[in-house]
Amino acid sequence: MGCQTGELEQVDESLSRDVVFQILSNQRRRYTLHHLRQHDRSVEIGELATQIAAWENDVSISDVSSQQRKRVYNTLQQAHLPKLDETGFVEYDPAHGNISLTEKAEKLTVYLELVPDNDLPWSQYYFVLGCVSLALVTGAWLDAGPLGLVPDFGWALGLALLVTLSGAVNVYYHRNLHRGHTEVPEQG
């Protein structure tokens, strides 16, 4: 018996997840992806090795020793960059030492972005917004206290503006505040 189309897609999907988790299981590969996302351009392997060595040793770029840089450079060149290139997440040109992200790497964003401890995930924010909106509309429908004083159109307009404003802030936050951040990426 052959695989049904749905079963085949499920196997391909789990295979790609396995590849993603294997790629992201290594800290230097995560650092590589983070650095490339930060700069949104092709970088030279020496620049990348220096930055990763700085992160790993918790020093500034200018304080990275040649030995620290060389250790990172060698493993990037021999193992990590070829693996990232092979999986299609980066383009690596060993002859010139240039590395750049591919469009396929954007699919890794969901696995790389973690919500800080003091931050509310947007999905939870929208859930709470929906619950509060539902409670307000129900109160207005039942003419409960001052909620009944606002006309139905006022509630509709107010809630639509609130959702639109929330969406705009969400878009701004993800496009501008996460792009180019310079903190050390999460260590695993």
N, CA and C atoms as an extended XYZ file, in Angstrom:
564
Properties=species:S:1:pos:R:3:atomname:S:1:resname:S:1:resid:I:1 pbc="F F F"
N         0.832       -1.185        0.000 N   MET     1
C         0.000        0.000        0.000 CA  MET     1
C         0.868        1.235        0.000 C   MET     1
N         0.524        2.219       -0.812 N   GLY     2
C         1.269        3.465       -0.871 CA  GLY     2
C         0.759        4.456        0.147 C   GLY     2
N         1.543        5.518        0.311 N   CYS     3
C         1.168        6.586        1.242 CA  CYS     3
C         0.084        7.448        0.625 C   CYS     3
N        -0.865        7.835        1.441 N   GLN     4
C        -1.849        8.818        1.011 CA  GLN     4
C        -1.147       10.172        0.921 C   GLN     4
N        -1.698       11.107        0.152 N   THR     5
C        -1.088       12.422       -0.010 CA  THR     5
C        -0.903       13.122        1.335 C   THR     5
N        -1.900       13.077        2.203 N   GLY     6
C        -1.801       13.707        3.519 CA  GLY     6
C        -0.682       13.117        4.360 C   GLY     6
N        -0.534       11.779        4.292 N   GLU     7
C         0.528       11.119        5.048 CA  GLU     7
C         1.900       11.536        4.521 C   GLU     7
N         2.034       11.657        3.215 N   LEU     8
C         3.302       12.057        2.602 CA  LEU     8
C         3.677       13.473        3.029 C   LEU     8
N         2.689       14.383        3.015 N   GLU     9
C         2.962       15.754        3.438 CA  GLU     9
C         3.374       15.790        4.900 C   GLU     9
N         2.753       14.944        5.723 N   GLN    10
C         3.067       14.897        7.138 CA  GLN    10
C         4.512       14.407        7.333 C   GLN    10
N         4.940       13.421        6.560 N   VAL    11
C         6.314       12.921        6.652 CA  VAL    11
C         7.290       14.015        6.245 C   VAL    11
N         7.011       14.729        5.125 N   ASP    12
C         7.875       15.820        4.681 CA  ASP    12
C         7.956       16.915        5.732 C   ASP    12
N         6.798       17.225        6.357 N   GLU    13
C         6.761       18.279        7.368 CA  GLU    13
C         7.591       17.887        8.581 C   GLU    13
N         7.456       16.652        9.056 N   SER    14
C         8.219       16.236       10.229 CA  SER    14
C         9.706       16.145        9.894 C   SER    14
N        10.030       15.742        8.673 N   LEU    15
C        11.418       15.707        8.254 CA  LEU    15
C        12.015       17.097        8.277 C   LEU    15
N        11.291       18.082        7.769 N   SER    16
C        11.823       19.431        7.757 CA  SER    16
C        11.947       19.963        9.182 C   SER    16
N        11.020       19.578       10.084 N   ARG    17
C        11.150       19.978       11.488 CA  ARG    17
C        12.378       19.341       12.107 C   ARG    17
N        12.636       18.095       11.776 N   ASP    18
C        13.837       17.434       12.290 CA  ASP    18
C        15.084       18.177       11.838 C   ASP    18
N        15.108       18.588       10.580 N   VAL    19
C        16.249       19.340       10.048 CA  VAL    19
C        16.375       20.671       10.783 C   VAL    19
N        15.252       21.356       10.963 N   VAL    20
C        15.267       22.641       11.660 CA  VAL    20
C        15.812       22.471       13.068 C   VAL    20
N        15.306       21.479       13.800 N   PHE    21
C        15.766       21.278       15.169 CA  PHE    21
C        17.234       20.860       15.217 C   PHE    21
N        17.673       20.087       14.237 N   GLN    22
C        19.081       19.704       14.194 CA  GLN    22
C        19.949       20.942       13.950 C   GLN    22
N        19.537       21.775       13.017 N   ILE    23
C        20.299       22.994       12.713 CA  ILE    23
C        20.353       23.900       13.943 C   ILE    23
N        19.228       24.085       14.588 N   LEU    24
C        19.158       25.015       15.714 CA  LEU    24
C        19.690       24.424       17.022 C   LEU    24
N        20.042       23.149       17.001 N   SER    25
C        20.557       22.530       18.223 CA  SER    25
C        21.968       23.011       18.560 C   SER    25
N        22.649       23.614       17.596 N   ASN    26
C        24.009       24.076       17.828 CA  ASN    26
C        24.029       25.591       18.036 C   ASN    26
N        24.662       26.006       19.117 N   GLN    27
C        24.704       27.420       19.470 CA  GLN    27
C        25.402       28.266       18.406 C   GLN    27
N        26.476       27.795       17.827 N   ARG    28
C        27.188       28.595       16.817 CA  ARG    28
C        26.340       28.793       15.562 C   ARG    28
N        25.538       27.803       15.218 N   ARG    29
C        24.646       27.989       14.068 CA  ARG    29
C        23.554       28.999       14.411 C   ARG    29
N        23.038       28.959       15.646 N   ARG    30
C        22.046       29.958       16.067 CA  ARG    30
C        22.673       31.349       16.063 C   ARG    30
N        23.889       31.458       16.569 N   TYR    31
C        24.591       32.743       16.553 CA  TYR    31
C        24.788       33.239       15.121 C   TYR    31
N        25.120       32.325       14.227 N   THR    32
C        25.305       32.690       12.817 CA  THR    32
C        24.022       33.266       12.246 C   THR    32
N        22.923       32.575       12.451 N   LEU    33
C        21.630       33.046       11.939 CA  LEU    33
C        21.238       34.376       12.569 C   LEU    33
N        21.489       34.517       13.863 N   HIS    34
C        21.172       35.762       14.556 CA  HIS    34
C        21.972       36.926       13.967 C   HIS    34
N        23.265       36.712       13.793 N   HIS    35
C        24.132       37.776       13.262 CA  HIS    35
C        23.708       38.175       11.840 C   HIS    35
N        23.406       37.191       11.015 N   LEU    36
C        22.990       37.491        9.638 CA  LEU    36
C        21.652       38.234        9.622 C   LEU    36
N        20.741       37.860       10.492 N   ARG    37
C        19.447       38.567       10.575 CA  ARG    37
C        19.648       39.993       11.051 C   ARG    37
N        20.596       40.181       11.969 N   GLN    38
C        20.880       41.506       12.495 CA  GLN    38
C        21.331       42.451       11.394 C   GLN    38
N        22.188       41.967       10.523 N   HIS    39
C        22.800       42.843        9.526 CA  HIS    39
C        22.079       42.871        8.190 C   HIS    39
N        21.266       41.865        7.920 N   ASP    40
C        20.458       41.843        6.697 CA  ASP    40
C        21.300       42.095        5.444 C   ASP    40
N        22.499       41.525        5.431 N   ARG    41
C        23.408       41.636        4.289 CA  ARG    41
C        24.382       40.470        4.337 C   ARG    41
N        25.147       40.323        3.288 N   SER    42
C        26.189       39.308        3.269 CA  SER    42
C        27.310       39.729        4.230 C   SER    42
N        27.850       38.760        4.981 N   VAL    43
C        28.967       39.064        5.873 CA  VAL    43
C        30.137       38.149        5.540 C   VAL    43
N        31.300       38.577        5.928 N   GLU    44
C        32.528       37.823        5.703 CA  GLU    44
C        32.750       36.896        6.892 C   GLU    44
N        33.287       35.723        6.640 N   ILE    45
C        33.447       34.707        7.683 CA  ILE    45
C        34.293       35.212        8.853 C   ILE    45
N        35.276       36.033        8.593 N   GLY    46
C        36.111       36.572        9.668 CA  GLY    46
C        35.310       37.468       10.607 C   GLY    46
N        34.460       38.320       10.032 N   GLU    47
C        33.593       39.194       10.836 CA  GLU    47
C        32.656       38.347       11.702 C   GLU    47
N        32.066       37.322       11.088 N   LEU    48
C        31.151       36.441       11.797 CA  LEU    48
C        31.870       35.705       12.927 C   LEU    48
N        33.043       35.161       12.652 N   ALA    49
C        33.809       34.427       13.663 CA  ALA    49
C        34.174       35.322       14.840 C   ALA    49
N        34.552       36.549       14.551 N   THR    50
C        34.908       37.490       15.614 CA  THR    50
C        33.706       37.798       16.494 C   THR    50
N        32.555       38.042       15.879 N   GLN    51
C        31.355       38.352       16.651 CA  GLN    51
C        30.926       37.163       17.508 C   GLN    51
N        30.941       35.984       16.946 N   ILE    52
C        30.546       34.793       17.707 CA  ILE    52
C        31.527       34.539       18.857 C   ILE    52
N        32.810       34.708       18.607 N   ALA    53
C        33.804       34.540       19.678 CA  ALA    53
C        33.565       35.557       20.791 C   ALA    53
N        33.185       36.773       20.436 N   ALA    54
C        32.885       37.797       21.445 CA  ALA    54
C        31.694       37.369       22.293 C   ALA    54
N        30.640       36.867       21.646 N   TRP    55
C        29.466       36.406       22.390 CA  TRP    55
C        29.812       35.224       23.297 C   TRP    55
N        30.544       34.266       22.746 N   GLU    56
C        30.861       33.069       23.519 CA  GLU    56
C        31.753       33.362       24.725 C   GLU    56
N        32.637       34.336       24.594 N   ASN    57
C        33.580       34.646       25.661 CA  ASN    57
C        33.172       35.861       26.483 C   ASN    57
N        31.995       36.405       26.167 N   ASP    58
C        31.442       37.545       26.884 CA  ASP    58
C        32.427       38.708       26.957 C   ASP    58
N        32.985       39.030       25.796 N   VAL    59
C        33.911       40.160       25.685 CA  VAL    59
C        33.484       41.023       24.501 C   VAL    59
N        34.043       42.218       24.422 N   SER    60
C        33.764       43.073       23.267 CA  SER    60
C        34.517       42.528       22.050 C   SER    60
N        34.107       42.953       20.883 N   ILE    61
C        34.752       42.488       19.650 CA  ILE    61
C        36.238       42.827       19.660 C   ILE    61
N        36.587       43.988       20.173 N   SER    62
C        37.997       44.397       20.181 CA  SER    62
C        38.844       43.568       21.156 C   SER    62
N        38.188       42.891       22.115 N   ASP    63
C        38.924       42.079       23.092 CA  ASP    63
C        39.011       40.602       22.722 C   ASP    63
N        38.510       40.229       21.564 N   VAL    64
C        38.588       38.830       21.131 CA  VAL    64
C        40.032       38.513       20.760 C   VAL    64
N        40.556       37.438       21.329 N   SER    65
C        41.933       37.049       21.009 CA  SER    65
C        41.964       36.312       19.672 C   SER    65
N        43.138       36.236       19.094 N   SER    66
C        43.266       35.542       17.804 CA  SER    66
C        42.964       34.045       17.972 C   SER    66
N        43.307       33.479       19.131 N   GLN    67
C        43.027       32.065       19.378 CA  GLN    67
C        41.519       31.823       19.478 C   GLN    67
N        40.785       32.696       20.172 N   GLN    68
C        39.331       32.566       20.291 CA  GLN    68
C        38.682       32.668       18.911 C   GLN    68
N        39.128       33.648       18.134 N   ARG    69
C        38.580       33.848       16.786 CA  ARG    69
C        38.885       32.649       15.894 C   ARG    69
N        40.105       32.128       15.961 N   LYS    70
C        40.522       31.021       15.108 CA  LYS    70
C        39.710       29.751       15.392 C   LYS    70
N        39.455       29.480       16.694 N   ARG    71
C        38.656       28.300       17.052 CA  ARG    71
C        37.270       28.378       16.417 C   ARG    71
N        36.639       29.532       16.529 N   VAL    72
C        35.300       29.701       15.963 CA  VAL    72
C        35.372       29.648       14.442 C   VAL    72
N        36.345       30.355       13.860 N   TYR    73
C        36.513       30.400       12.404 CA  TYR    73
C        36.610       28.988       11.828 C   TYR    73
N        37.457       28.150       12.438 N   ASN    74
C        37.663       26.792       11.918 CA  ASN    74
C        36.386       25.958       11.954 C   ASN    74
N        35.660       25.990       13.073 N   THR    75
C        34.444       25.174       13.132 CA  THR    75
C        33.359       25.723       12.208 C   THR    75
N        33.308       27.044       12.058 N   LEU    76
C        32.340       27.613       11.106 CA  LEU    76
C        32.655       27.126        9.693 C   LEU    76
N        33.917       27.262        9.316 N   GLN    77
C        34.348       26.918        7.958 CA  GLN    77
C        34.209       25.426        7.662 C   GLN    77
N        34.552       24.589        8.626 N   GLN    78
C        34.582       23.155        8.378 CA  GLN    78
C        33.249       22.454        8.609 C   GLN    78
N        32.424       22.968        9.510 N   ALA    79
C        31.211       22.223        9.855 CA  ALA    79
C        29.922       23.032        9.712 C   ALA    79
N        29.845       24.148       10.390 N   HIS    80
C        28.561       24.830       10.524 CA  HIS    80
C        28.077       25.532        9.247 C   HIS    80
N        28.952       26.253        8.593 N   LEU    81
C        28.521       26.948        7.371 CA  LEU    81
C        28.189       25.977        6.237 C   LEU    81
N        28.986       24.925        6.026 N   PRO    82
C        28.582       23.948        5.007 CA  PRO    82
C        27.224       23.307        5.316 C   PRO    82
N        26.966       23.035        6.600 N   LYS    83
C        25.676       22.434        6.985 CA  LYS    83
C        24.528       23.414        6.731 C   LYS    83
N        24.710       24.669        7.098 N   LEU    84
C        23.673       25.683        6.857 CA  LEU    84
C        23.455       25.893        5.357 C   LEU    84
N        24.537       25.833        4.581 N   ASP    85
C        24.435       25.976        3.125 CA  ASP    85
C        23.725       24.768        2.517 C   ASP    85
N        24.079       23.590        2.987 N   GLU    86
C        23.488       22.343        2.481 CA  GLU    86
C        21.971       22.301        2.712 C   GLU    86
N        21.529       22.813        3.837 N   THR    87
C        20.099       22.809        4.155 CA  THR    87
C        19.360       23.963        3.505 C   THR    87
N        20.100       24.892        2.901 N   GLY    88
C        19.467       25.987        2.172 CA  GLY    88
C        19.103       27.196        3.013 C   GLY    88
N        19.555       27.256        4.267 N   PHE    89
C        19.236       28.398        5.114 CA  PHE    89
C        20.177       29.571        4.886 C   PHE    89
N        21.394       29.284        4.438 N   VAL    90
C        22.340       30.349        4.074 CA  VAL    90
C        22.990       29.995        2.747 C   VAL    90
N        23.541       31.003        2.125 N   GLU    91
C        24.406       30.791        0.962 CA  GLU    91
C        25.816       31.071        1.436 C   GLU    91
N        26.682       30.085        1.289 N   TYR    92
C        28.058       30.200        1.739 CA  TYR    92
C        28.979       29.991        0.556 C   TYR    92
N        29.827       30.979        0.314 N   ASP    93
C        30.804       30.920       -0.767 CA  ASP    93
C        32.184       30.736       -0.140 C   ASP    93
N        32.663       29.480       -0.055 N   PRO    94
C        33.945       29.226        0.611 CA  PRO    94
C        35.127       29.914       -0.071 C   PRO    94
N        35.041       30.119       -1.374 N   ALA    95
C        36.151       30.749       -2.083 CA  ALA    95
C        36.364       32.195       -1.634 C   ALA    95
N        35.283       32.892       -1.373 N   HIS    96
C        35.384       34.294       -0.960 CA  HIS    96
C        35.077       34.496        0.520 C   HIS    96
N        34.557       33.452        1.181 N   GLY    97
C        34.262       33.539        2.605 CA  GLY    97
C        33.036       34.366        2.934 C   GLY    97
N        32.111       34.509        1.982 N   ASN    98
C        30.903       35.302        2.207 CA  ASN    98
C        29.721       34.414        2.573 C   ASN    98
N        28.917       34.922        3.497 N   ILE    99
C        27.730       34.187        3.954 CA  ILE    99
C        26.546       35.136        3.913 C   ILE    99
N        25.402       34.645        3.434 N   SER   100
C        24.183       35.453        3.459 CA  SER   100
C        22.985       34.547        3.720 C   SER   100
N        21.951       35.141        4.298 N   LEU   101
C        20.715       34.404        4.559 CA  LEU   101
C        19.950       34.184        3.266 C   LEU   101
N        19.194       33.117        3.216 N   THR   102
C        18.290       32.882        2.099 CA  THR   102
C        16.865       33.162        2.572 C   THR   102
N        15.929       33.178        1.639 N   GLU   103
C        14.527       33.355        2.005 CA  GLU   103
C        14.045       32.203        2.876 C   GLU   103
N        14.593       31.029        2.660 N   LYS   104
C        14.212       29.853        3.445 CA  LYS   104
C        14.496       30.065        4.936 C   LYS   104
N        15.503       30.864        5.254 N   ALA   105
C        15.862       31.112        6.658 CA  ALA   105
C        14.766       31.866        7.402 C   ALA   105
N        13.915       32.590        6.688 N   GLU   106
C        12.812       33.308        7.341 CA  GLU   106
C        11.884       32.337        8.060 C   GLU   106
N        11.807       31.116        7.572 N   LYS   107
C        10.947       30.115        8.214 CA  LYS   107
C        11.469       29.736        9.593 C   LYS   107
N        12.733       30.038        9.869 N   LEU   108
C        13.316       29.720       11.170 CA  LEU   108
C        12.957       30.753       12.234 C   LEU   108
N        12.450       31.896       11.818 N   THR   109
C        12.163       32.985       12.741 CA  THR   109
C        11.287       32.539       13.896 C   THR   109
N        10.267       31.763       13.599 N   VAL   110
C         9.351       31.320       14.648 CA  VAL   110
C        10.061       30.464       15.691 C   VAL   110
N        11.111       29.762       15.301 N   TYR   111
C        11.850       28.924       16.236 CA  TYR   111
C        12.902       29.727       17.004 C   TYR   111
N        13.343       30.848       16.436 N   LEU   112
C        14.420       31.629       17.036 CA  LEU   112
C        13.929       32.705       17.988 C   LEU   112
N        12.741       33.238       17.748 N   GLU   113
C        12.258       34.336       18.568 CA  GLU   113
C        11.584       33.804       19.811 C   GLU   113
N        12.139       34.154       20.926 N   LEU   114
C        11.579       33.776       22.204 CA  LEU   114
C        10.985       35.011       22.852 C   LEU   114
N         9.923       34.823       23.589 N   VAL   115
C         9.297       35.943       24.272 CA  VAL   115
C        10.044       36.165       25.581 C   VAL   115
N        10.546       37.390       25.818 N   PRO   116
C        11.232       37.664       27.081 CA  PRO   116
C        10.292       37.415       28.265 C   PRO   116
N        10.884       37.134       29.422 N   ASP   117
C        10.102       36.817       30.614 CA  ASP   117
C         9.110       37.904       30.990 C   ASP   117
N         9.465       39.159       30.775 N   ASN   118
C         8.605       40.265       31.189 CA  ASN   118
C         7.690       40.748       30.068 C   ASN   118
N         7.584       40.011       28.985 N   ASP   119
C         6.791       40.424       27.831 CA  ASP   119
C         5.581       39.505       27.682 C   ASP   119
N         4.486       40.066       27.212 N   LEU   120
C         3.268       39.302       26.976 CA  LEU   120
C         3.240       38.872       25.508 C   LEU   120
N         3.110       37.585       25.223 N   PRO   121
C         3.034       37.157       23.819 CA  PRO   121
C         1.811       37.783       23.150 C   PRO   121
N         1.952       38.133       21.896 N   TRP   122
C         0.864       38.796       21.166 CA  TRP   122
C        -0.375       37.923       21.107 C   TRP   122
N        -0.213       36.621       21.002 N   SER   123
C        -1.390       35.746       20.945 CA  SER   123
C        -2.207       35.869       22.228 C   SER   123
N        -1.537       35.950       23.368 N   GLN   124
C        -2.251       36.123       24.631 CA  GLN   124
C        -2.890       37.507       24.713 C   GLN   124
N        -2.182       38.513       24.217 N   TYR   125
C        -2.723       39.866       24.217 CA  TYR   125
C        -4.044       39.904       23.436 C   TYR   125
N        -4.036       39.321       22.242 N   TYR   126
C        -5.254       39.344       21.418 CA  TYR   126
C        -6.377       38.509       22.047 C   TYR   126
N        -6.038       37.438       22.728 N   PHE   127
C        -7.049       36.647       23.424 CA  PHE   127
C        -7.700       37.481       24.532 C   PHE   127
N        -6.868       38.154       25.332 N   VAL   128
C        -7.396       39.010       26.402 CA  VAL   128
C        -8.208       40.150       25.811 C   VAL   128
N        -7.719       40.747       24.732 N   LEU   129
C        -8.461       41.825       24.067 CA  LEU   129
C        -9.832       41.331       23.613 C   LEU   129
N        -9.896       40.136       23.063 N   GLY   130
C       -11.172       39.567       22.631 CA  GLY   130
C       -12.111       39.328       23.795 C   GLY   130
N       -11.579       38.807       24.906 N   CYS   131
C       -12.415       38.552       26.090 CA  CYS   131
C       -12.962       39.843       26.680 C   CYS   131
N       -12.114       40.856       26.790 N   VAL   132
C       -12.562       42.150       27.323 CA  VAL   132
C       -13.600       42.765       26.398 C   VAL   132
N       -13.363       42.697       25.096 N   SER   133
C       -14.320       43.238       24.131 CA  SER   133
C       -15.662       42.531       24.232 C   SER   133
N       -15.620       41.218       24.340 N   LEU   134
C       -16.852       40.433       24.474 CA  LEU   134
C       -17.607       40.819       25.745 C   LEU   134
N       -16.890       41.004       26.853 N   ALA   135
C       -17.528       41.400       28.114 CA  ALA   135
C       -18.157       42.785       27.995 C   ALA   135
N       -17.456       43.720       27.354 N   LEU   136
C       -17.991       45.073       27.194 CA  LEU   136
C       -19.234       45.090       26.304 C   LEU   136
N       -19.172       44.370       25.196 N   VAL   137
C       -20.310       44.321       24.275 CA  VAL   137
C       -21.507       43.640       24.943 C   VAL   137
N       -21.257       42.587       25.699 N   THR   138
C       -22.344       41.904       26.415 CA  THR   138
C       -22.975       42.856       27.435 C   THR   138
N       -22.128       43.586       28.164 N   GLY   139
C       -22.628       44.562       29.125 CA  GLY   139
C       -23.447       45.656       28.462 C   GLY   139
N       -22.989       46.108       27.304 N   ALA   140
C       -23.730       47.141       26.572 CA  ALA   140
C       -25.049       46.587       26.055 C   ALA   140
N       -25.055       45.355       25.592 N   TRP   141
C       -26.268       44.723       25.069 CA  TRP   141
C       -27.319       44.557       26.168 C   TRP   141
N       -26.847       44.267       27.381 N   LEU   142
C       -27.753       44.087       28.519 CA  LEU   142
C       -28.069       45.415       29.227 C   LEU   142
N       -27.569       46.518       28.670 N   ASP   143
C       -27.744       47.853       29.263 CA  ASP   143
C       -27.282       47.886       30.720 C   ASP   143
N       -26.151       47.268       30.991 N   ALA   144
C       -25.604       47.197       32.346 CA  ALA   144
C       -24.887       48.500       32.688 C   ALA   144
N       -25.449       49.253       33.615 N   GLY   145
C       -24.832       50.486       34.106 CA  GLY   145
C       -24.495       51.456       32.992 C   GLY   145
N       -23.324       52.070       33.077 N   PRO   146
C       -22.938       53.082       32.083 CA  PRO   146
C       -22.650       52.488       30.691 C   PRO   146
N       -22.469       51.169       30.608 N   LEU   147
C       -22.191       50.543       29.310 CA  LEU   147
C       -23.371       50.711       28.352 C   LEU   147
N       -24.581       50.777       28.880 N   GLY   148
C       -25.767       50.932       28.050 CA  GLY   148
C       -25.935       52.336       27.501 C   GLY   148
N       -25.180       53.296       28.011 N   LEU   149
C       -25.294       54.682       27.555 CA  LEU   149
C       -24.607       54.925       26.211 C   LEU   149
N       -23.647       54.068       25.876 N   VAL   150
C       -22.914       54.227       24.612 CA  VAL   150
C       -23.699       53.525       23.510 C   VAL   150
N       -23.952       54.226       22.385 N   PRO   151
C       -24.694       53.586       21.282 CA  PRO   151
C       -23.906       52.416       20.687 C   PRO   151
N       -24.637       51.479       20.065 N   ASP   152
C       -24.014       50.290       19.461 CA  ASP   152
C       -22.918       50.665       18.473 C   ASP   152
N       -23.172       51.688       17.653 N   PHE   153
C       -22.165       52.117       16.681 CA  PHE   153
C       -20.896       52.594       17.394 C   PHE   153
N       -21.044       53.241       18.540 N   GLY   154
C       -19.886       53.711       19.314 CA  GLY   154
C       -19.026       52.551       19.785 C   GLY   154
N       -19.690       51.482       20.264 N   TRP   155
C       -18.944       50.293       20.685 CA  TRP   155
C       -18.240       49.646       19.498 C   TRP   155
N       -18.947       49.516       18.392 N   ALA   156
C       -18.350       48.896       17.193 CA  ALA   156
C       -17.140       49.697       16.731 C   ALA   156
N       -17.285       51.015       16.664 N   LEU   157
C       -16.187       51.869       16.215 CA  LEU   157
C       -15.015       51.804       17.193 C   LEU   157
N       -15.307       51.880       18.486 N   GLY   158
C       -14.247       51.848       19.497 CA  GLY   158
C       -13.464       50.545       19.482 C   GLY   158
N       -14.173       49.429       19.383 N   LEU   159
C       -13.496       48.133       19.367 CA  LEU   159
C       -12.711       47.918       18.074 C   LEU   159
N       -13.269       48.393       16.958 N   ALA   160
C       -12.546       48.283       15.677 CA  ALA   160
C       -11.267       49.107       15.729 C   ALA   160
N       -11.330       50.302       16.300 N   LEU   161
C       -10.129       51.140       16.427 CA  LEU   161
C        -9.101       50.489       17.353 C   LEU   161
N        -9.562       49.882       18.426 N   LEU   162
C        -8.664       49.218       19.362 CA  LEU   162
C        -7.927       48.040       18.710 C   LEU   162
N        -8.653       47.231       17.962 N   VAL   163
C        -8.025       46.095       17.274 CA  VAL   163
C        -7.062       46.587       16.199 C   VAL   163
N        -7.458       47.625       15.455 N   THR   164
C        -6.590       48.180       14.408 CA  THR   164
C        -5.320       48.762       15.007 C   THR   164
N        -5.442       49.521       16.079 N   LEU   165
C        -4.279       50.096       16.744 CA  LEU   165
C        -3.371       48.992       17.290 C   LEU   165
N        -3.959       47.966       17.896 N   SER   166
C        -3.169       46.839       18.404 CA  SER   166
C        -2.404       46.151       17.280 C   SER   166
N        -3.062       45.944       16.154 N   GLY   167
C        -2.399       45.320       15.006 CA  GLY   167
C        -1.256       46.168       14.487 C   GLY   167
N        -1.458       47.485       14.427 N   ALA   168
C        -0.407       48.390       13.951 CA  ALA   168
C         0.806       48.353       14.884 C   ALA   168
N         0.560       48.349       16.190 N   VAL   169
C         1.661       48.273       17.158 CA  VAL   169
C         2.390       46.942       17.011 C   VAL   169
N         1.653       45.858       16.828 N   ASN   170
C         2.242       44.539       16.631 CA  ASN   170
C         3.149       44.532       15.405 C   ASN   170
N         2.665       45.044       14.293 N   VAL   171
C         3.460       45.099       13.058 CA  VAL   171
C         4.708       45.948       13.265 C   VAL   171
N         4.549       47.126       13.859 N   TYR   172
C         5.694       48.009       14.112 CA  TYR   172
C         6.725       47.312       14.995 C   TYR   172
N         6.248       46.680       16.052 N   TYR   173
C         7.125       46.009       17.001 CA  TYR   173
C         7.969       44.948       16.311 C   TYR   173
N         7.340       44.117       15.486 N   HIS   174
C         8.077       43.032       14.843 CA  HIS   174
C         8.951       43.497       13.696 C   HIS   174
N         8.551       44.518       12.990 N   ARG   175
C         9.371       45.003       11.875 CA  ARG   175
C        10.546       45.832       12.321 C   ARG   175
N        10.360       46.656       13.330 N   ASN   176
C        11.395       47.619       13.686 CA  ASN   176
C        12.163       47.292       14.950 C   ASN   176
N        11.492       46.860       15.968 N   LEU   177
C        12.193       46.659       17.226 CA  LEU   177
C        12.998       45.373       17.253 C   LEU   177
N        12.588       44.338       16.530 N   HIS   178
C        13.363       43.099       16.519 CA  HIS   178
C        14.454       43.115       15.456 C   HIS   178
N        14.327       43.934       14.452 N   ARG   179
C        15.343       43.983       13.398 CA  ARG   179
C        16.518       44.820       13.889 C   ARG   179
N        17.680       44.249       13.828 N   GLY   180
C        18.878       44.993       14.182 CA  GLY   180
C        19.139       45.070       15.675 C   GLY   180
N        18.477       44.261       16.486 N   HIS   181
C        18.785       44.310       17.907 CA  HIS   181
C        20.185       43.755       18.109 C   HIS   181
N        20.876       44.277       19.104 N   THR   182
C        22.285       43.947       19.242 CA  THR   182
C        22.603       43.110       20.469 C   THR   182
N        21.611       42.735       21.232 N   GLU   183
C        21.912       41.934       22.412 CA  GLU   183
C        22.379       40.553       21.982 C   GLU   183
N        22.998       39.879       22.930 N   VAL   184
C        23.477       38.528       22.680 CA  VAL   184
C        22.272       37.621       22.478 C   VAL   184
N        22.284       36.782       21.452 N   PRO   185
C        21.152       35.879       21.248 CA  PRO   185
C        21.040       34.884       22.401 C   PRO   185
N        19.850       34.304       22.521 N   GLU   186
C        19.596       33.322       23.571 CA  GLU   186
C        20.581       32.158       23.471 C   GLU   186
N        21.086       31.744       24.589 N   GLN   187
C        21.967       30.587       24.631 CA  GLN   187
C        21.161       29.382       25.057 C   GLN   187
N        21.501       28.236       24.528 N   GLY   188
C        20.690       27.069       24.839 CA  GLY   188
C        21.375       26.007       25.569 C   GLY   188
